């Protein structure tokens, strides 16, 4: 935000002073609105974007302190400078205590005022950048960014919506690549803590010694290389949410320390003795079966129950295949918008193959495949031949389809159902032209007509 973009609102009941200030600040390059009625100034704030407020202290009807309190309550990121001809240490301390950015006594030098305004403008600029960043994060990681309409994903969204307003710990389980961190962020941004920090730690990425310092921080000189005090993730997450990914990898010693934090909301830095209190919500995630880890003696039972207050199970992508076209469209749109890639469309045949694949890497694997196709496909239409060989493999496709069937099935009935489904699909692909449908199935037209009668399928 440069001076030309900075909007200053000046409030002073002395019109001559207003004129002088308006001229001074306009000449300095600021956009200035000067009002001598504080009531109209408060109304002006409702309809206009103001970066800094400069107000006189002693005015009729509404005082400068009342203006300050109104701005702090309704526009907390707008700095307020107080001017007064009745300066004293006591009044300066008072208005600063109520959140004034600065306090200037009349008469003041032009340089003094301009320096204070420059600092206030910089603070306002930082606040605006933070607000935009936060809004972008909330937009990117809000509930609406969890794409899908399948029963499994709708169940997850319902549970996120119910759990978000509380302070309860949440355990998210699911295979790698199912979107556990995305769900954790959605919980944070749907909660009353959304204006606080969201701090993420991957417990598997660091060895236990480094992870302890990362989580709890350390005091200067607490170990070789600790040349300065460092605040850990628990402190950084104060007032917000701490997300511990791969929680099943936590060592026994760190499990004990984490349990204490959950119980007492207190901890000490490595090498320190001072207790630090924090107000945080813990969200954890793992691709392990923590109950089995407890039974095997690898994970503390008391910690497990502390973490597992709300349990969200994310379904693998192969169990929510109807969501694949939606996810593909979302990834294409995102890559076009963020990476400047040429818009491309997956053909229905290509989408059929994507829906028939097992996706061992889940959503992460699908996203990578979409990006690869967007970059490498030679035309604006991504067809079957543009897909990787493992996606086009017929045995893989058939295995995937069979794996979706219930385990206990009557073979004859199942074969009839599969045959009827194939006949219906061939008819649809052939626009209900029976000769073409028979060719697709590799049978004669008369045999196709027999099967249509057998399964009661309308052939038009």
C-alpha positions as CSV (number, residue, x, y, z in Angstrom):
1,X,0.0,0.0,0.0
2,X,1.7,3.2,-1.1
3,X,0.8,6.7,0.2
4,X,-1.5,7.3,-2.8
5,X,-3.5,4.2,-1.9
6,X,-3.7,5.1,1.8
7,X,-7.0,6.6,2.9
8,X,-6.8,8.8,6.0
9,X,-9.9,9.9,7.8
10,X,-9.4,13.1,9.9
11,X,-11.9,14.0,12.6
12,X,-11.7,17.4,14.3
13,X,-14.4,19.9,15.3
14,X,-12.0,22.8,14.5
15,X,-12.5,23.5,10.8
16,X,-9.3,25.6,10.4
17,X,-7.3,22.7,11.8
18,X,-9.0,20.3,9.5
19,X,-8.1,22.4,6.5
20,X,-4.5,22.6,7.5
21,X,-4.2,18.9,8.1
22,X,-6.1,18.0,4.9
23,X,-3.6,20.2,2.9
24,X,-0.6,18.8,4.6
25,X,-1.6,15.1,4.1
26,X,-2.8,15.6,0.6
27,X,0.5,17.2,-0.3
28,X,2.2,14.2,1.2
29,X,0.4,12.0,-1.3
30,X,-2.4,10.5,1.0
31,X,-6.1,10.3,0.1
32,X,-7.8,12.4,2.7
33,X,-11.3,12.7,4.0
34,X,-11.7,15.5,6.6
35,X,-14.9,15.7,8.7
36,X,-15.7,18.1,11.6
37,X,-18.6,16.0,12.9
38,X,-17.7,12.8,14.7
39,X,-21.2,11.4,14.3
40,X,-21.0,11.7,10.5
41,X,-17.5,10.3,10.7
42,X,-18.8,7.1,12.3
43,X,-21.4,6.8,9.6
44,X,-18.8,7.4,6.9
45,X,-16.7,4.5,8.3
46,X,-19.6,2.1,7.7
47,X,-19.7,2.8,4.0
48,X,-16.0,3.5,3.2
49,X,-12.7,1.7,3.4
50,X,-10.4,3.7,5.6
51,X,-6.8,2.8,6.4
52,X,-6.0,5.2,9.3
53,X,-8.1,7.4,11.5
54,X,-6.8,10.6,13.0
55,X,-9.1,12.1,15.6
56,X,-9.1,15.0,18.0
57,X,-9.5,14.0,21.7
58,X,-11.9,16.7,22.9
59,X,-15.0,17.2,20.7
60,X,-18.6,17.9,21.4
61,X,-21.1,15.0,21.6
62,X,-18.5,12.3,20.9
63,X,-15.0,12.3,22.3
64,X,-11.9,11.0,20.6
65,X,-11.8,8.2,23.1
66,X,-15.3,7.1,22.1
67,X,-14.2,7.3,18.4
68,X,-11.3,5.1,19.4
69,X,-13.4,2.5,21.2
70,X,-15.9,2.4,18.2
71,X,-13.1,1.8,15.7
72,X,-11.4,-0.8,17.9
73,X,-14.6,-2.7,18.3
74,X,-15.9,-2.5,14.7
75,X,-12.7,-2.1,12.6
76,X,-9.9,-3.6,14.8
77,X,-7.3,-3.5,12.1
78,X,-7.6,0.3,11.5
79,X,-4.9,2.2,13.5
80,X,-6.1,5.3,15.3
81,X,-4.0,8.4,16.1
82,X,-5.2,10.7,18.9
83,X,-4.6,14.5,18.8
84,X,-5.2,16.8,21.7
85,X,-4.2,20.2,22.9
86,X,-4.5,19.0,26.4
87,X,-1.7,16.5,26.5
88,X,-0.4,14.8,29.6
89,X,1.3,11.6,30.5
90,X,-1.9,10.3,32.2
91,X,-4.2,10.9,29.2
92,X,-1.5,9.4,26.9
93,X,-1.3,6.3,28.9
94,X,-5.1,6.1,29.0
95,X,-5.7,6.2,25.3
96,X,-2.8,3.9,24.6
97,X,-4.3,1.4,27.0
98,X,-7.5,1.5,25.0
99,X,-5.6,0.7,21.8
100,X,-4.6,4.0,20.2
101,X,-1.7,3.6,17.8
102,X,-0.1,6.9,18.8
103,X,-0.8,10.0,20.8
104,X,0.2,13.4,19.5
105,X,0.0,16.7,21.4
106,X,-1.0,19.9,19.7
107,X,0.8,21.8,18.4
108,X,3.0,19.2,16.8
109,X,5.6,19.4,14.0
110,X,4.6,18.2,10.5
111,X,7.5,15.7,10.5
112,X,6.2,14.2,13.8
113,X,2.7,13.7,12.4
114,X,3.9,12.4,9.0
115,X,6.3,9.9,10.6
116,X,3.5,8.6,12.8
117,X,1.2,8.3,9.8
118,X,3.8,6.5,7.8
119,X,4.1,3.8,10.6
120,X,0.4,3.6,11.0
121,X,-0.1,3.1,7.2
122,X,2.5,0.4,7.2
123,X,0.7,-1.4,10.0
124,X,-2.6,-1.1,8.1
125,X,-0.9,-2.5,5.0
126,X,0.4,-5.5,6.9
127,X,-3.1,-6.1,8.4
128,X,-4.7,-6.0,5.0
129,X,-2.2,-8.5,3.6
130,X,-2.8,-10.8,6.5
131,X,-6.5,-10.5,6.1
132,X,-6.3,-11.3,2.3
133,X,-4.0,-14.3,3.0
134,X,-6.4,-15.6,5.7
135,X,-9.4,-15.2,3.4
136,X,-7.5,-17.0,0.6
137,X,-6.6,-19.9,3.0
138,X,-10.2,-20.1,4.3
139,X,-11.4,-20.1,0.7
140,X,-8.9,-22.8,-0.2
141,X,-9.4,-25.0,2.8
142,X,-13.1,-24.4,3.6
143,X,-15.7,-27.2,3.8
144,X,-16.8,-26.4,0.2
145,X,-13.3,-27.5,-1.0
146,X,-13.9,-31.1,0.1
147,X,-15.2,-32.3,-3.3
148,X,-17.7,-35.1,-3.5
149,X,-21.4,-36.2,-3.3
150,X,-20.8,-39.9,-2.4
151,X,-22.4,-41.2,0.8
152,X,-19.0,-41.7,2.4
153,X,-17.9,-38.1,1.8
154,X,-21.3,-36.6,2.8
155,X,-21.0,-38.5,6.1
156,X,-17.5,-37.0,6.6
157,X,-18.8,-33.4,5.9
158,X,-21.7,-33.9,8.3
159,X,-19.3,-34.9,11.1
160,X,-16.9,-32.1,10.3
161,X,-19.8,-29.6,10.5
162,X,-20.9,-31.0,13.9
163,X,-17.4,-31.3,15.4
164,X,-16.0,-27.9,14.3
165,X,-17.6,-25.6,16.8
166,X,-16.3,-27.6,19.8
167,X,-12.9,-27.8,21.4
168,X,-12.9,-31.6,21.3
169,X,-9.9,-33.5,20.0
170,X,-10.4,-35.0,16.6
171,X,-8.7,-38.2,15.2
172,X,-8.7,-38.5,11.4
173,X,-7.9,-41.9,10.0
174,X,-7.6,-43.1,6.4
175,X,-5.2,-44.4,3.8
176,X,-2.4,-42.1,2.6
177,X,-3.6,-39.6,0.0
178,X,-7.2,-39.4,1.2
179,X,-7.1,-35.8,2.2
180,X,-6.6,-35.9,6.0
181,X,-4.9,-32.5,6.2
182,X,-7.5,-30.9,4.0
183,X,-10.2,-32.1,6.4
184,X,-8.1,-30.9,9.4
185,X,-7.9,-27.5,7.9
186,X,-11.6,-27.5,7.1
187,X,-12.3,-28.2,10.8
188,X,-10.1,-25.3,11.8
189,X,-11.7,-22.8,9.3
190,X,-15.2,-23.9,10.3
191,X,-14.5,-23.4,14.0
192,X,-14.5,-20.3,16.3
193,X,-10.7,-20.6,16.1
194,X,-10.5,-19.8,12.4
195,X,-8.9,-16.4,13.0
196,X,-6.2,-18.1,15.1
197,X,-3.2,-20.0,13.7
198,X,-3.4,-23.5,12.0
199,X,0.0,-25.2,12.7
200,X,0.8,-28.5,11.1
201,X,3.5,-31.0,12.1
202,X,4.4,-34.3,10.4
203,X,5.5,-36.6,13.2
204,X,7.1,-39.0,10.8
205,X,9.3,-36.4,9.1
206,X,11.6,-35.8,12.1
207,X,13.5,-38.0,14.5
208,X,12.3,-38.0,18.1
209,X,14.9,-35.6,19.4
210,X,14.3,-33.0,16.7
211,X,10.5,-33.5,17.0
212,X,10.5,-32.8,20.7
213,X,12.2,-29.4,20.1
214,X,9.9,-28.8,17.2
215,X,6.8,-29.4,19.3
216,X,7.8,-27.8,22.6
217,X,10.6,-25.4,21.7
218,X,13.9,-25.1,23.6
219,X,15.8,-22.7,25.8
220,X,19.1,-21.1,24.7
221,X,22.0,-23.5,25.5
222,X,19.7,-26.4,26.3
223,X,21.7,-28.6,23.8
224,X,24.5,-28.2,21.3
225,X,23.3,-25.9,18.6
226,X,20.6,-24.3,20.7
227,X,22.2,-20.8,20.2
228,X,18.9,-19.0,20.9
229,X,15.5,-19.5,22.5
230,X,13.0,-21.1,20.1
231,X,9.3,-21.3,20.5
232,X,7.7,-24.7,19.6
233,X,4.6,-25.5,17.6
234,X,2.5,-25.7,20.7
235,X,3.2,-22.0,21.5
236,X,2.8,-21.0,17.9
237,X,-0.6,-22.7,17.8
238,X,-1.9,-20.9,20.9
239,X,-5.4,-19.7,20.3
240,X,-5.7,-21.9,17.2
241,X,-5.4,-25.5,16.0
242,X,-2.4,-27.9,16.1
243,X,-2.5,-30.6,13.5
244,X,-0.3,-33.6,14.3
245,X,-0.1,-35.8,11.2
246,X,1.2,-39.4,11.3
247,X,0.5,-39.4,15.1
248,X,1.1,-43.2,15.1
249,X,4.8,-42.6,14.6
250,X,5.2,-40.7,17.9
251,X,7.8,-42.2,20.3
252,X,6.7,-43.4,23.8
253,X,8.5,-40.5,25.5
254,X,6.7,-38.0,23.3
255,X,3.4,-39.8,23.8
256,X,3.8,-39.2,27.6
257,X,4.6,-35.5,27.1
258,X,1.7,-35.0,24.6
259,X,-0.7,-36.7,27.1
260,X,0.3,-34.2,29.8
261,X,-0.3,-31.3,27.5
262,X,-3.8,-32.6,26.7
263,X,-4.5,-33.1,30.4
264,X,-3.1,-29.9,31.8
265,X,-2.7,-27.6,28.8
266,X,0.8,-26.8,30.1
267,X,4.4,-27.8,29.1
268,X,8.0,-26.7,29.4
269,X,10.4,-26.0,26.7
270,X,13.4,-28.4,26.2
271,X,16.0,-27.3,28.8
272,X,13.5,-25.0,30.6
273,X,11.6,-25.1,33.9
274,X,9.0,-22.5,33.3
275,X,5.5,-23.8,32.7
276,X,3.8,-22.4,29.6
277,X,0.0,-22.5,29.3
278,X,-1.6,-22.8,25.9
279,X,-5.1,-22.7,24.5
280,X,-5.1,-25.1,21.6
281,X,-7.3,-27.6,19.8
282,X,-5.5,-30.9,18.8
283,X,-6.4,-32.6,15.6
284,X,-4.4,-35.7,14.7
285,X,-4.3,-38.0,11.7
286,X,-2.8,-41.4,10.9
287,X,-3.0,-44.2,8.3
288,X,-2.4,-46.8,11.0
289,X,-5.0,-48.7,13.0
290,X,-4.3,-47.0,16.4
291,X,-6.6,-49.5,18.2
292,X,-4.4,-52.3,16.9
293,X,-1.3,-50.3,17.9
294,X,-2.6,-50.0,21.4
295,X,-3.2,-53.7,21.6
296,X,0.3,-54.3,20.3
297,X,1.7,-52.1,23.0
298,X,3.0,-49.5,20.5
299,X,0.6,-46.7,21.5
300,X,-0.6,-45.6,24.9
301,X,-4.2,-46.4,25.6
302,X,-4.9,-43.3,27.7
303,X,-3.5,-41.1,24.9
304,X,-5.5,-42.9,22.3
305,X,-8.7,-42.2,24.2
306,X,-7.7,-38.5,24.7
307,X,-7.2,-38.1,21.0
308,X,-10.1,-40.2,19.8
309,X,-12.9,-38.0,21.1
310,X,-14.3,-37.4,17.6
311,X,-13.2,-40.0,15.0
312,X,-13.4,-39.3,11.3
313,X,-12.7,-42.1,8.9
314,X,-11.9,-40.9,5.3
315,X,-13.0,-43.4,2.7
316,X,-10.4,-44.4,0.0
317,X,-11.1,-43.2,-3.5
318,X,-12.0,-46.6,-4.8
319,X,-15.0,-46.5,-2.4
320,X,-16.3,-43.2,-3.7
321,X,-15.9,-43.6,-7.5
322,X,-18.8,-41.4,-8.3
323,X,-16.8,-38.5,-7.0
324,X,-13.9,-39.0,-9.5
325,X,-15.4,-36.9,-12.3
326,X,-16.1,-34.1,-9.9
327,X,-12.5,-34.3,-8.5
328,X,-11.1,-34.4,-12.1
329,X,-13.1,-31.3,-13.0
330,X,-11.9,-29.5,-9.8
331,X,-8.2,-30.3,-10.5
332,X,-8.4,-29.2,-14.1
333,X,-10.0,-25.9,-13.1
334,X,-7.4,-25.3,-10.3
335,X,-4.5,-26.1,-12.6
336,X,-5.8,-23.8,-15.3
337,X,-6.3,-21.0,-12.8
338,X,-3.2,-21.3,-10.7
339,X,-0.6,-22.6,-13.3
340,X,-1.9,-21.0,-16.4
341,X,-2.3,-24.3,-18.2
342,X,-4.4,-24.6,-21.3
343,X,-8.0,-25.8,-20.5
344,X,-8.5,-29.4,-21.5
345,X,-11.4,-31.8,-21.2
346,X,-11.4,-35.5,-20.3
347,X,-13.5,-37.6,-22.7
348,X,-16.3,-39.8,-21.3
349,X,-14.3,-42.8,-22.3
350,X,-11.2,-41.6,-20.4
351,X,-13.4,-40.8,-17.3
352,X,-14.8,-44.4,-17.5
353,X,-11.2,-45.7,-17.2
354,X,-10.4,-43.4,-14.3
355,X,-13.5,-44.5,-12.5
356,X,-12.6,-48.1,-13.0
357,X,-9.1,-47.9,-11.6
358,X,-8.2,-48.9,-8.0
359,X,-6.2,-45.7,-7.0
360,X,-3.8,-47.1,-4.4
361,X,-2.5,-43.5,-4.0
362,X,-6.0,-42.1,-3.6
363,X,-6.8,-38.5,-4.3
364,X,-3.1,-37.4,-4.4
365,X,-2.4,-40.0,-7.1
366,X,-5.5,-38.8,-9.1
367,X,-4.4,-35.1,-8.8
368,X,-0.9,-36.0,-10.1
369,X,-2.4,-37.9,-13.0
370,X,-4.6,-35.0,-14.0
371,X,-1.7,-32.6,-13.9
372,X,0.4,-35.0,-16.0
373,X,-2.3,-35.3,-18.6
374,X,-2.9,-31.5,-18.6
375,X,0.8,-31.0,-19.4
376,X,1.5,-33.9,-21.8
377,X,-1.7,-34.5,-23.8
378,X,-1.1,-33.1,-27.3
379,X,-4.7,-31.8,-27.8
380,X,-7.4,-30.0,-25.8
381,X,-9.2,-33.4,-25.4
382,X,-7.7,-36.0,-23.1
383,X,-8.7,-39.4,-24.3
384,X,-8.0,-43.0,-23.3
385,X,-4.7,-43.2,-25.2
386,X,-3.4,-40.2,-23.2
387,X,-3.8,-42.1,-19.9
388,X,-0.9,-44.1,-18.3
389,X,-0.7,-47.8,-19.2
390,X,-1.6,-48.9,-15.7
391,X,-4.9,-47.0,-15.9
392,X,-5.7,-48.6,-19.3
393,X,-4.8,-52.2,-18.3
394,X,-7.9,-54.3,-18.9
395,X,-7.1,-56.8,-16.2
396,X,-6.8,-54.0,-13.7
397,X,-10.1,-52.6,-14.8
398,X,-11.9,-55.9,-14.5
399,X,-10.4,-56.7,-11.1
400,X,-11.5,-53.3,-9.9
401,X,-15.0,-53.9,-11.0
402,X,-15.1,-57.4,-9.4
403,X,-13.7,-56.1,-6.1
404,X,-16.7,-53.8,-5.8
405,X,-19.1,-56.7,-5.7
406,X,-20.2,-58.2,-2.4
407,X,-18.2,-61.3,-1.2
408,X,-21.2,-63.7,-0.9
409,X,-22.9,-63.9,-4.3
410,X,-24.7,-66.5,-6.4
411,X,-22.5,-67.0,-9.4
412,X,-25.3,-67.5,-12.0
413,X,-27.3,-64.5,-10.7
414,X,-24.2,-62.4,-10.7
415,X,-23.2,-63.3,-14.2
416,X,-26.8,-62.5,-15.4
417,X,-26.6,-59.1,-13.8
418,X,-23.2,-58.3,-15.3
419,X,-24.4,-59.4,-18.7
420,X,-27.5,-57.3,-18.5
421,X,-25.5,-54.3,-17.4
422,X,-23.1,-54.8,-20.3
423,X,-26.0,-55.0,-22.8
424,X,-27.5,-51.8,-21.4
425,X,-24.2,-50.0,-21.7
426,X,-23.6,-51.2,-25.3
427,X,-27.1,-49.9,-26.3
428,X,-26.4,-46.5,-24.7
429,X,-23.0,-46.3,-26.4
430,X,-24.6,-47.2,-29.8
431,X,-27.4,-44.6,-29.4
432,X,-29.8,-47.6,-29.2
433,X,-28.9,-48.8,-32.7
434,X,-29.1,-52.6,-32.1
435,X,-26.7,-53.5,-35.0
436,X,-24.0,-51.2,-33.5
437,X,-24.6,-52.5,-30.0
438,X,-24.3,-56.1,-31.2
439,X,-20.9,-55.2,-32.9
440,X,-19.7,-53.6,-29.6
441,X,-20.5,-56.8,-27.8
442,X,-19.1,-59.0,-30.5
443,X,-22.4,-61.0,-31.0
444,X,-25.1,-61.2,-33.7
445,X,-28.1,-59.0,-33.8
446,X,-30.4,-62.0,-33.2
447,X,-28.5,-63.0,-30.1
448,X,-28.7,-59.4,-28.8
449,X,-32.4,-59.5,-29.3
450,X,-32.7,-62.7,-27.4
451,X,-30.8,-61.2,-24.4
452,X,-33.0,-58.1,-24.6
453,X,-36.1,-60.3,-24.2
454,X,-34.3,-62.4,-21.5
455,X,-33.5,-59.4,-19.3
456,X,-36.5,-57.3,-20.1
457,X,-34.5,-54.6,-21.6
458,X,-36.1,-52.1,-23.9
459,X,-34.1,-51.9,-27.1
460,X,-34.8,-48.3,-28.0
